């Protein structure tokens, strides 16, 4: 009782009251119209709302729904003198509705609890240093908030004082805390586990990470899968057709009984009368309720999206979940997706007359204004503070590298295409890794080898995808042939293409799309920023490591909230499990209903079997749909 809502408790009381009244009337020594009048009391207690909804919907033009069918069937039972059966059917129906409502409510509560990550208050620091509890929506950008140990971070910001470990499980599904200190970015929804943090707010509440995540989850239901749209269309035509069939089941034999002499009547009419055929038609109507499909199919997708959210996988709609289940080809960007994205300088090969220090200094200064991981690795390897005044006229050449004026000298740092563009003769390096060639005043100064190791989970990802039924894995990268070949071989990727510009990646995806099987889908996995064009062009775009990344959340159809690539295999398993459950529910509901409809038409099925074919099947289908909430991640 404690887990029931107020509405559910009221319905339970009505069910118990109607059951007691029904038993009492059943044992009374009455018959005829007096018995009918007495049976109307428990019928009114348990069924008045069904009758009212049926009348109201008819007045609004919505005739063919389960309320109309149940009202017609039970009123018809009363008309044929089957008083006790009419009350029993309505009682059983309302009991089943209560169980269905409870099951749906529990699944929604589990998802609501999962996504209950938006704090109600923020501790705003006033100018005098005092703290004031305010609504996060009232906090302006640039304000300072204080997050105590055990509290959830209310807004996105930057730590200006204090250090702590943040629990990001609600966002990423990861149990390992993330350490933060002064200068580190923090995002809303994380739980502060230890130290006191003073945080400068960088985004308003409506643009915070937690708001965007909740908006995605809440609006996911608006993008329906093909299966959901099919069920909606099916129910729209199915119910009227069954009502017409039930009417024909009553009228045709009744007219035949009236027109054909008893001696000439066919065998199926022998020994029957119009009340028997009316009873069969009423049973037919009860069976025809499509609620098992109308409720369980959307609930399956809702559960699948909720189960994915629990793992830090945000699916923007059930249509994308269905598409992912049909993915036969998965295409990856390399850097930051399959590899760690944390480049390390592993070798320096200076040109004639150039020292290693001079080569590294020129490259680090030229790349000093870039946030690209390769640029970061060069500055880290240089290890000295860079004077911005030494660098001017910086220009990033997309897919090639960087040009700049360093100490008044023209410096270029980039790949072999940049060297060819500038007409500089460059040296070949066969070592696996990313090669950064450097020129000073148009003269080749040497090259730097930078390595990016595969993520530990990347091999598990490829194995997990193949275990989930993916037929082909492809890696696209702008890196060198040697580096791409090394990573592809180590991870077991089926196919790779190296030295690609952003436009080349789109062309490769177009080519793969043209070759895919009919009905199959292609998924592209990237970082959601540099790969936005490819994410948009693929059937399903999956953004990797998108925690706090606005561009990734906007560009992709599915967003992984951390850097664990193995979760792509988990997302695939969730999608295929969800679609498997959807198909199970559809075939189970149609199979049982079809069988009982035939039995009812031939007079074999009673009203009890009819109610099971409606309420029982719906309840079983809903319980099956709730399995979508349980997720097992792929583990090697």
C-alpha positions as CSV (number, residue, x, y, z in Angstrom):
1,X,0.0,0.0,0.0
2,X,2.8,2.4,0.8
3,X,4.2,2.2,-2.8
4,X,0.8,3.0,-4.3
5,X,-0.2,6.4,-5.4
6,X,-3.3,8.0,-4.0
7,X,-5.2,7.2,-7.2
8,X,-4.1,3.6,-7.1
9,X,-5.1,3.3,-3.4
10,X,-8.6,4.6,-4.3
11,X,-8.9,2.0,-7.1
12,X,-7.8,-0.8,-4.8
13,X,-10.5,0.2,-2.3
14,X,-13.1,0.2,-5.1
15,X,-11.9,-3.3,-6.2
16,X,-12.2,-4.7,-2.7
17,X,-15.6,-3.1,-2.1
18,X,-17.0,-4.3,-5.4
19,X,-15.6,-7.9,-4.8
20,X,-17.3,-8.0,-1.3
21,X,-20.6,-6.7,-2.7
22,X,-20.4,-9.2,-5.6
23,X,-19.9,-12.1,-3.2
24,X,-22.7,-10.9,-1.0
25,X,-25.2,-10.6,-3.9
26,X,-24.0,-14.0,-5.3
27,X,-25.2,-15.8,-2.1
28,X,-28.6,-13.9,-1.9
29,X,-31.6,-16.1,-2.8
30,X,-32.9,-13.7,-5.5
31,X,-33.3,-14.0,-9.3
32,X,-34.8,-12.1,-12.3
33,X,-34.9,-8.4,-12.4
34,X,-34.3,-8.1,-8.6
35,X,-30.9,-9.9,-9.0
36,X,-30.1,-7.6,-11.9
37,X,-30.8,-4.6,-9.8
38,X,-28.6,-5.9,-7.0
39,X,-25.8,-6.7,-9.3
40,X,-25.9,-3.2,-10.6
41,X,-24.5,-2.0,-7.2
42,X,-21.1,-3.7,-7.4
43,X,-21.1,-3.0,-11.2
44,X,-21.5,0.8,-10.5
45,X,-18.9,0.8,-7.8
46,X,-16.2,-0.8,-10.0
47,X,-17.3,0.4,-13.5
48,X,-18.8,3.8,-13.4
49,X,-15.6,5.5,-14.5
50,X,-15.2,3.2,-17.5
51,X,-18.8,4.0,-18.6
52,X,-18.2,7.7,-18.2
53,X,-15.0,7.7,-20.2
54,X,-16.7,5.7,-22.9
55,X,-19.5,8.2,-23.2
56,X,-17.2,11.2,-23.0
57,X,-14.9,9.8,-25.7
58,X,-17.8,9.1,-27.9
59,X,-19.0,12.7,-27.6
60,X,-15.4,13.8,-28.5
61,X,-15.4,11.6,-31.6
62,X,-13.0,9.0,-30.1
63,X,-15.3,5.9,-30.2
64,X,-13.1,2.8,-30.6
65,X,-11.0,2.5,-27.4
66,X,-10.8,0.0,-24.6
67,X,-13.4,1.9,-22.5
68,X,-16.0,1.7,-25.3
69,X,-15.3,-2.0,-25.9
70,X,-15.5,-2.9,-22.2
71,X,-18.6,-0.8,-21.6
72,X,-20.3,-2.4,-24.7
73,X,-19.4,-5.9,-23.6
74,X,-20.5,-5.7,-20.0
75,X,-23.7,-3.7,-20.7
76,X,-24.5,-6.4,-23.3
77,X,-23.9,-9.1,-20.7
78,X,-26.4,-7.4,-18.5
79,X,-28.9,-7.3,-21.4
80,X,-28.6,-11.1,-21.9
81,X,-29.0,-11.8,-18.2
82,X,-25.4,-12.6,-17.4
83,X,-25.3,-10.3,-14.5
84,X,-22.5,-11.9,-12.4
85,X,-20.3,-12.4,-15.5
86,X,-20.7,-8.7,-16.4
87,X,-19.5,-7.6,-12.9
88,X,-16.7,-10.2,-12.8
89,X,-15.4,-9.0,-16.2
90,X,-15.4,-5.4,-15.1
91,X,-13.8,-6.3,-11.8
92,X,-11.1,-8.3,-13.5
93,X,-10.5,-5.6,-16.1
94,X,-10.1,-2.9,-13.4
95,X,-7.7,-5.2,-11.4
96,X,-5.6,-5.6,-14.5
97,X,-5.6,-1.9,-15.1
98,X,-4.4,-1.3,-11.6
99,X,-1.5,-3.8,-12.0
100,X,-0.7,-2.2,-15.4
101,X,-0.7,1.3,-13.9
102,X,1.5,0.2,-11.0
103,X,4.0,-1.5,-13.4
104,X,4.2,1.5,-15.6
105,X,4.5,3.8,-12.6
106,X,7.4,1.8,-11.1
107,X,9.3,1.9,-14.4
108,X,8.8,5.6,-14.7
109,X,9.8,6.1,-11.0
110,X,13.1,4.2,-11.6
111,X,14.0,6.4,-14.5
112,X,12.8,9.6,-12.7
113,X,15.1,8.6,-9.7
114,X,17.9,7.9,-12.1
115,X,17.6,11.4,-13.7
116,X,17.0,13.2,-10.4
117,X,20.3,15.1,-10.7
118,X,19.2,18.7,-10.7
119,X,19.7,20.4,-7.3
120,X,16.9,22.6,-6.0
121,X,19.2,25.2,-4.4
122,X,22.7,26.8,-4.9
123,X,24.8,28.3,-2.2
124,X,25.4,31.8,-3.6
125,X,28.4,33.7,-2.0
126,X,27.5,37.4,-1.4
127,X,30.1,40.2,-1.5
128,X,30.5,40.2,2.3
129,X,31.3,36.4,2.2
130,X,28.0,35.2,3.6
131,X,26.1,32.4,1.9
132,X,22.6,32.6,0.6
133,X,20.5,29.6,-0.6
134,X,18.9,30.6,-3.9
135,X,17.3,28.9,-6.9
136,X,20.0,27.9,-9.4
137,X,17.9,29.7,-12.1
138,X,18.5,33.0,-10.2
139,X,22.3,32.7,-10.2
140,X,24.1,34.8,-12.9
141,X,27.2,33.9,-14.9
142,X,30.3,35.1,-13.1
143,X,28.8,34.6,-9.6
144,X,30.6,32.5,-7.0
145,X,28.8,29.5,-5.5
146,X,30.0,27.2,-2.7
147,X,29.5,23.4,-3.0
148,X,29.9,21.6,0.3
149,X,30.9,17.9,0.7
150,X,27.9,15.7,-0.1
151,X,26.1,18.3,-2.2
152,X,25.4,18.1,-5.9
153,X,27.0,20.7,-8.1
154,X,24.1,23.0,-9.2
155,X,25.6,24.8,-12.1
156,X,28.5,24.5,-14.6
157,X,31.6,26.4,-13.6
158,X,35.3,26.6,-12.8
159,X,36.9,25.8,-9.4
160,X,38.6,28.9,-8.0
161,X,39.4,27.5,-4.6
162,X,39.5,24.1,-3.0
163,X,40.0,20.5,-4.2
164,X,37.8,17.5,-4.1
165,X,36.7,14.3,-5.8
166,X,33.5,14.5,-7.9
167,X,31.1,11.5,-8.3
168,X,30.0,11.6,-11.9
169,X,28.1,8.3,-11.9
170,X,24.7,10.0,-12.5
171,X,26.0,11.5,-15.7
172,X,28.5,8.9,-17.0
173,X,27.6,5.7,-15.2
174,X,31.2,5.5,-14.0
175,X,31.9,4.7,-10.3
176,X,35.5,6.1,-10.3
177,X,35.5,9.7,-8.9
178,X,37.1,12.6,-10.8
179,X,39.6,14.8,-8.9
180,X,39.3,18.5,-9.4
181,X,41.2,21.6,-8.2
182,X,41.6,25.3,-8.9
183,X,41.3,26.0,-12.7
184,X,39.4,22.7,-13.4
185,X,35.9,22.8,-14.9
186,X,33.0,21.2,-13.0
187,X,29.6,20.4,-14.4
188,X,26.2,20.4,-12.8
189,X,24.8,17.1,-11.6
190,X,28.1,15.7,-10.1
191,X,28.3,15.0,-6.3
192,X,31.0,16.7,-4.3
193,X,32.5,13.9,-2.2
194,X,35.1,15.5,0.0
195,X,36.5,19.0,0.1
196,X,34.7,22.4,0.0
197,X,34.7,24.0,-3.4
198,X,34.3,27.6,-4.4
199,X,33.1,27.7,-8.0
200,X,32.8,30.5,-10.5
201,X,29.6,30.0,-12.6
202,X,30.3,29.9,-16.4
203,X,26.9,29.0,-17.8
204,X,23.3,30.0,-16.8
205,X,21.0,27.3,-15.4
206,X,19.1,26.7,-18.7
207,X,22.4,26.1,-20.6
208,X,24.0,23.9,-17.9
209,X,24.9,20.3,-18.7
210,X,22.3,18.8,-16.3
211,X,19.5,20.9,-18.0
212,X,20.5,19.8,-21.4
213,X,20.7,16.1,-20.3
214,X,17.3,16.2,-18.7
215,X,15.9,18.0,-21.8
216,X,17.2,15.2,-24.0
217,X,15.7,12.5,-21.8
218,X,12.4,14.2,-21.4
219,X,12.0,14.9,-25.1
220,X,13.3,11.5,-26.3
221,X,9.7,10.2,-26.5
222,X,8.8,12.7,-29.2
223,X,10.9,10.9,-31.7
224,X,9.1,7.7,-32.1
225,X,10.5,4.5,-33.6
226,X,8.9,2.9,-36.7
227,X,7.5,0.1,-34.4
228,X,5.7,2.7,-32.2
229,X,4.3,4.5,-35.3
230,X,3.2,1.1,-36.7
231,X,1.4,0.2,-33.4
232,X,-0.4,3.7,-33.4
233,X,-1.6,3.2,-37.0
234,X,-2.5,-0.5,-36.3
235,X,-4.7,0.4,-33.3
236,X,-6.4,3.1,-35.3
237,X,-7.7,0.6,-37.9
238,X,-7.6,-2.6,-35.9
239,X,-10.2,-1.8,-33.3
240,X,-13.0,-0.5,-35.7
241,X,-12.4,-3.6,-37.9
242,X,-12.9,-5.9,-34.9
243,X,-16.0,-4.0,-33.8
244,X,-17.4,-4.5,-37.3
245,X,-16.5,-8.2,-37.2
246,X,-18.2,-8.6,-33.8
247,X,-21.3,-6.9,-35.2
248,X,-21.3,-9.3,-38.2
249,X,-20.7,-12.2,-35.8
250,X,-24.0,-11.3,-34.1
251,X,-26.1,-10.1,-37.0
252,X,-25.4,-12.7,-39.7
253,X,-26.3,-15.8,-37.6
254,X,-29.2,-14.0,-35.9
255,X,-30.7,-13.1,-39.3
256,X,-30.0,-16.6,-40.6
257,X,-31.8,-18.1,-37.6
258,X,-34.8,-15.9,-38.4
259,X,-34.9,-16.6,-42.1
260,X,-33.8,-20.2,-42.4
261,X,-36.2,-23.0,-41.2
262,X,-34.9,-25.1,-38.4
263,X,-34.7,-28.2,-40.5
264,X,-32.6,-26.5,-43.1
265,X,-30.2,-24.7,-40.8
266,X,-26.4,-25.5,-41.1
267,X,-24.7,-27.4,-38.3
268,X,-23.0,-24.3,-36.8
269,X,-26.5,-22.8,-36.2
270,X,-28.1,-25.9,-34.7
271,X,-29.1,-25.5,-31.1
272,X,-28.2,-21.8,-30.9
273,X,-30.3,-18.6,-30.5
274,X,-29.7,-14.9,-30.9
275,X,-28.6,-14.4,-27.2
276,X,-25.8,-17.0,-27.7
277,X,-24.4,-15.2,-30.7
278,X,-24.7,-11.9,-28.9
279,X,-22.6,-13.4,-26.1
280,X,-20.0,-14.6,-28.6
281,X,-19.9,-11.1,-30.1
282,X,-19.4,-9.5,-26.7
283,X,-16.5,-11.9,-25.9
284,X,-15.0,-11.0,-29.3
285,X,-15.2,-7.3,-28.3
286,X,-13.4,-7.8,-25.0
287,X,-10.6,-9.7,-26.7
288,X,-10.1,-7.0,-29.3
289,X,-8.8,-4.3,-26.9
290,X,-5.3,-3.3,-28.2
291,X,-4.0,-2.0,-24.9
292,X,-1.3,-4.7,-24.6
293,X,0.4,-3.3,-27.7
294,X,-0.4,0.4,-27.2
295,X,1.1,0.3,-23.7
296,X,3.9,-2.2,-23.8
297,X,5.6,-1.2,-27.1
298,X,6.3,2.5,-26.1
299,X,7.1,1.3,-22.6
300,X,9.8,-1.0,-24.0
301,X,11.5,1.9,-25.8
302,X,11.1,4.1,-22.7
303,X,12.8,1.4,-20.6
304,X,15.6,1.0,-23.2
305,X,16.3,4.7,-23.2
306,X,16.2,4.7,-19.3
307,X,18.5,1.7,-19.0
308,X,20.9,3.4,-21.4
309,X,20.8,6.6,-19.4
310,X,21.8,4.7,-16.3
311,X,25.0,3.7,-18.1
312,X,25.7,7.3,-19.2
313,X,24.4,6.8,-22.7
314,X,21.9,9.4,-23.8
315,X,19.6,8.4,-26.7
316,X,17.7,11.3,-28.3
317,X,14.7,9.2,-29.4
318,X,13.4,5.7,-29.7
319,X,13.9,6.0,-33.5
320,X,17.6,6.2,-33.0
321,X,17.5,3.2,-30.6
322,X,15.7,1.2,-33.3
323,X,18.2,2.3,-36.0
324,X,21.1,1.3,-33.8
325,X,19.7,-2.2,-33.5
326,X,20.0,-2.5,-37.3
327,X,23.6,-1.2,-37.5
328,X,25.8,-3.6,-39.5
329,X,28.7,-1.1,-40.0
330,X,30.3,1.0,-37.3
331,X,32.8,3.7,-38.4
332,X,35.2,5.3,-35.9
333,X,37.2,8.4,-35.8
334,X,40.6,7.4,-34.3
335,X,41.9,10.2,-32.1
336,X,40.1,10.5,-28.8
337,X,37.7,7.7,-29.8
338,X,39.8,4.6,-30.1
339,X,43.0,6.2,-28.8
340,X,43.6,8.2,-25.6
341,X,43.9,11.5,-27.4
342,X,46.8,12.4,-25.1
343,X,49.7,12.6,-27.5
344,X,53.3,12.3,-26.3
345,X,56.5,13.3,-28.1
346,X,58.4,10.1,-28.6
347,X,61.2,11.1,-31.0
348,X,62.8,14.2,-32.5
349,X,64.5,14.1,-35.9
350,X,66.0,17.5,-36.6
351,X,67.2,18.5,-40.1
352,X,70.8,19.4,-41.1
353,X,72.2,22.2,-38.9
354,X,69.2,22.2,-36.5
355,X,69.3,21.1,-32.9
356,X,66.6,19.1,-31.2
357,X,65.8,21.9,-28.8
358,X,65.5,24.4,-31.7
359,X,63.2,22.1,-33.6
360,X,60.9,21.5,-30.6
361,X,60.9,25.2,-29.6
362,X,59.9,26.3,-33.1
363,X,57.0,23.7,-33.2
364,X,55.8,24.5,-29.7
365,X,55.7,28.3,-30.3
366,X,54.0,27.9,-33.7
367,X,51.3,25.6,-32.1
368,X,51.0,27.8,-28.9
369,X,47.6,29.2,-29.8
370,X,46.0,25.9,-30.8
371,X,44.0,23.7,-28.5
372,X,44.5,20.6,-30.6
373,X,45.9,17.6,-28.6
374,X,49.0,17.5,-30.8
375,X,49.7,21.2,-30.0
376,X,49.2,20.5,-26.3
377,X,51.7,17.6,-26.4
378,X,54.3,19.8,-28.2
379,X,54.0,22.6,-25.6
380,X,54.1,20.0,-22.8
381,X,57.3,18.5,-24.3
382,X,58.9,21.9,-24.5
383,X,58.1,22.4,-20.8
384,X,58.9,26.1,-20.7
385,X,56.6,29.1,-20.3
386,X,55.8,30.6,-23.7
387,X,55.9,34.3,-24.2
388,X,52.8,35.1,-26.4
389,X,54.5,38.3,-27.8
390,X,57.0,36.0,-29.7
391,X,54.2,34.6,-31.9
392,X,52.1,36.6,-34.4
393,X,50.1,36.0,-37.5
394,X,48.9,32.5,-36.5
395,X,46.8,30.7,-39.1
396,X,45.4,27.2,-38.8
397,X,45.1,25.4,-42.1
398,X,42.3,22.8,-41.7
399,X,43.6,19.2,-42.1
400,X,47.2,20.4,-42.7
401,X,48.6,22.2,-39.6
402,X,49.6,25.7,-38.5
403,X,51.6,28.6,-39.9
404,X,52.9,31.5,-37.7
405,X,55.6,34.2,-37.4
406,X,57.9,33.2,-34.5
407,X,60.5,35.9,-33.5
408,X,59.8,37.4,-36.9
409,X,60.5,34.2,-38.8
410,X,57.9,32.3,-40.8
411,X,57.4,28.9,-39.2
412,X,55.1,26.1,-40.4
413,X,54.2,22.9,-38.4
414,X,52.0,20.2,-39.8
415,X,51.7,17.1,-41.9
416,X,53.1,16.1,-45.2
417,X,50.3,17.8,-47.1
418,X,51.3,21.2,-45.6
419,X,54.9,20.6,-46.8
420,X,53.6,19.8,-50.3
421,X,51.5,22.9,-50.2
422,X,54.5,25.0,-49.4
423,X,56.7,23.2,-51.9
424,X,59.2,21.9,-49.2
425,X,61.0,18.6,-49.6
426,X,60.3,16.6,-46.4
427,X,61.8,13.4,-45.0
428,X,59.8,10.1,-44.8
429,X,59.4,8.5,-41.3
430,X,58.2,4.9,-41.2
431,X,57.7,4.8,-37.4
432,X,54.1,4.4,-36.2
433,X,52.7,7.6,-34.9
434,X,51.8,11.1,-35.9
435,X,54.5,13.1,-37.8
436,X,54.8,16.9,-37.4
437,X,57.0,18.4,-40.0
438,X,58.5,21.8,-39.3
439,X,59.9,24.5,-41.6
440,X,61.6,27.8,-40.7
441,X,61.8,30.5,-43.3
442,X,60.8,27.9,-46.0
443,X,63.7,25.6,-45.0
444,X,63.0,22.1,-43.7
445,X,63.9,21.9,-40.0
446,X,63.0,18.3,-39.3
447,X,60.1,16.3,-37.9
448,X,58.7,15.3,-34.6
449,X,57.2,11.9,-33.8
450,X,54.1,11.9,-31.6
451,X,52.4,8.8,-30.4
452,X,48.8,8.3,-29.3
453,X,48.2,4.9,-27.6
454,X,44.9,3.0,-28.0
455,X,42.5,3.2,-25.0
456,X,42.5,0.1,-22.9
457,X,38.8,-0.4,-23.5
458,X,39.1,0.0,-27.3
459,X,39.8,-3.7,-28.0
460,X,36.9,-4.7,-25.8
461,X,34.7,-2.3,-27.9
462,X,35.6,-4.0,-31.2
463,X,35.1,-7.4,-29.7
464,X,31.8,-6.4,-28.1
465,X,30.4,-4.9,-31.4
466,X,31.2,-8.1,-33.2
467,X,29.6,-10.2,-30.4
468,X,26.5,-7.9,-30.8
469,X,26.3,-8.7,-34.5
470,X,28.1,-5.8,-36.2
471,X,29.5,-7.1,-39.5
472,X,32.1,-4.4,-40.3
473,X,34.2,-2.0,-38.3
474,X,36.0,0.9,-40.1
475,X,38.5,3.5,-38.8
476,X,38.9,6.9,-40.4
477,X,41.7,9.2,-39.5
478,X,43.7,12.2,-40.7
479,X,46.8,10.5,-39.2
480,X,49.6,8.8,-41.1
481,X,49.3,5.4,-42.8
482,X,51.8,3.9,-40.4
483,X,50.0,5.1,-37.3
484,X,46.6,4.1,-38.6
485,X,47.8,0.7,-39.6
486,X,49.3,0.1,-36.2
487,X,46.2,1.0,-34.3
488,X,43.9,-1.0,-36.7
489,X,46.0,-4.1,-36.4
490,X,46.2,-3.9,-32.6
491,X,42.4,-3.4,-32.1
492,X,41.2,-5.8,-34.8
493,X,39.4,-3.2,-36.9
494,X,38.3,-4.6,-40.3
495,X,39.2,-1.6,-42.5
496,X,41.0,1.7,-42.1
497,X,41.6,4.8,-44.2
498,X,44.4,7.3,-43.2
499,X,45.4,10.8,-44.1
500,X,41.9,12.0,-44.6
501,X,40.6,15.6,-44.5
502,X,37.2,16.3,-42.9
503,X,35.7,16.3,-46.4
504,X,37.4,13.0,-47.2
505,X,35.7,11.4,-44.1
506,X,32.3,12.4,-45.4
507,X,33.1,10.9,-48.8
508,X,34.2,7.6,-47.2
509,X,31.0,7.5,-45.2
510,X,29.0,8.2,-48.4
511,X,30.7,5.3,-50.1
512,X,30.0,3.0,-47.1
513,X,26.4,4.1,-47.0
514,X,26.0,3.2,-50.7
515,X,27.3,-0.3,-50.1
516,X,25.3,-1.2,-47.0
517,X,22.5,-3.9,-47.1
518,X,18.8,-2.8,-47.5
519,X,17.4,-2.0,-44.1
520,X,20.8,-1.9,-42.4
521,X,22.2,1.2,-40.7
522,X,25.6,2.8,-40.5
523,X,26.8,4.4,-37.2
524,X,29.6,6.9,-37.0
525,X,31.5,7.4,-33.7
526,X,33.4,10.7,-33.2
527,X,34.1,13.5,-30.8
528,X,31.1,15.5,-31.9
529,X,33.0,18.7,-32.6
530,X,35.5,18.1,-35.4
531,X,33.4,15.3,-36.9
532,X,30.0,17.1,-36.8
533,X,29.6,16.8,-40.7
534,X,30.1,13.0,-40.6
535,X,28.0,12.6,-37.4
536,X,25.1,14.3,-39.3
537,X,25.6,12.3,-42.5
538,X,25.6,8.9,-40.9
539,X,22.4,7.0,-40.1
540,X,23.3,7.2,-36.4
541,X,25.8,9.7,-35.0
542,X,27.4,8.8,-31.7
543,X,29.4,11.4,-29.8
544,X,32.2,10.0,-27.6
545,X,33.4,11.6,-24.4
546,X,30.9,14.4,-24.6
547,X,30.7,15.3,-20.9
548,X,30.1,19.0,-20.9
549,X,30.5,19.4,-24.7
550,X,27.7,21.5,-26.2
551,X,28.7,20.7,-29.7
552,X,28.7,17.0,-29.2
553,X,25.2,17.0,-27.6
554,X,23.9,19.1,-30.5
555,X,25.5,17.1,-33.3
556,X,24.9,13.5,-32.3
557,X,21.9,11.2,-32.1
558,X,23.4,9.2,-29.2
559,X,25.7,10.8,-26.7
560,X,28.2,8.9,-24.5
561,X,28.9,10.9,-21.4
562,X,32.4,9.7,-20.8
563,X,35.5,8.5,-22.7
564,X,34.8,4.7,-22.4
565,X,34.5,3.4,-26.0
566,X,33.2,0.0,-24.7
567,X,29.9,1.7,-24.0
568,X,29.2,1.8,-27.7
569,X,28.9,-2.0,-27.5
570,X,26.7,-1.6,-24.5
571,X,24.5,0.8,-26.4
572,X,24.3,-1.7,-29.2
573,X,23.3,-4.5,-26.8
574,X,20.6,-2.3,-25.2
575,X,19.1,-1.4,-28.6
576,X,19.0,-5.0,-29.8
577,X,17.6,-6.2,-26.5
578,X,14.9,-3.5,-26.7
579,X,13.9,-4.4,-30.2
580,X,13.8,-8.1,-29.3
581,X,11.5,-7.4,-26.4
582,X,9.3,-5.2,-28.6
583,X,8.9,-8.0,-31.2
584,X,8.2,-10.5,-28.5
585,X,5.4,-8.3,-27.1
586,X,3.9,-7.7,-30.6
587,X,3.9,-11.4,-31.6
588,X,2.8,-12.6,-28.1
589,X,-0.1,-10.2,-27.9
590,X,-1.3,-10.8,-31.5
591,X,-0.9,-14.5,-31.2
592,X,-2.9,-14.9,-28.0
593,X,-5.6,-12.5,-29.2
594,X,-5.8,-14.2,-32.6
595,X,-6.2,-17.6,-31.0
596,X,-8.8,-16.5,-28.4
597,X,-10.7,-14.5,-31.1
598,X,-11.1,-17.7,-33.1
599,X,-12.2,-19.6,-30.1
600,X,-14.6,-16.9,-29.1
601,X,-16.1,-16.8,-32.6
602,X,-16.8,-20.6,-32.4
603,X,-18.3,-20.3,-28.9
604,X,-15.4,-22.2,-27.2
605,X,-13.8,-19.2,-25.2
606,X,-15.7,-17.7,-22.3
607,X,-15.6,-14.2,-21.0
608,X,-12.8,-15.2,-18.6
609,X,-10.5,-16.2,-21.5
610,X,-11.5,-13.0,-23.2
611,X,-10.4,-10.9,-20.2
612,X,-7.1,-12.8,-20.0
613,X,-6.5,-12.2,-23.7
614,X,-6.9,-8.4,-22.9
615,X,-5.8,-7.6,-19.4
616,X,-3.6,-10.7,-18.7
617,X,-1.7,-10.3,-22.0
618,X,-1.2,-6.6,-21.4
619,X,0.2,-7.2,-17.9
620,X,2.6,-9.9,-19.1
621,X,3.7,-7.7,-22.0
622,X,4.4,-4.8,-19.6
623,X,6.4,-7.0,-17.2
624,X,8.4,-8.1,-20.2
625,X,8.9,-4.5,-21.3
626,X,10.3,-3.6,-17.9
627,X,13.2,-5.9,-18.6
628,X,14.6,-3.2,-20.8
629,X,15.6,-1.3,-17.7
630,X,18.1,-4.0,-16.7
631,X,21.4,-3.5,-18.6
632,X,24.3,-5.9,-18.7
633,X,27.5,-4.2,-20.0
634,X,29.8,-6.2,-22.3
635,X,32.8,-7.6,-20.4
636,X,35.6,-9.5,-22.0
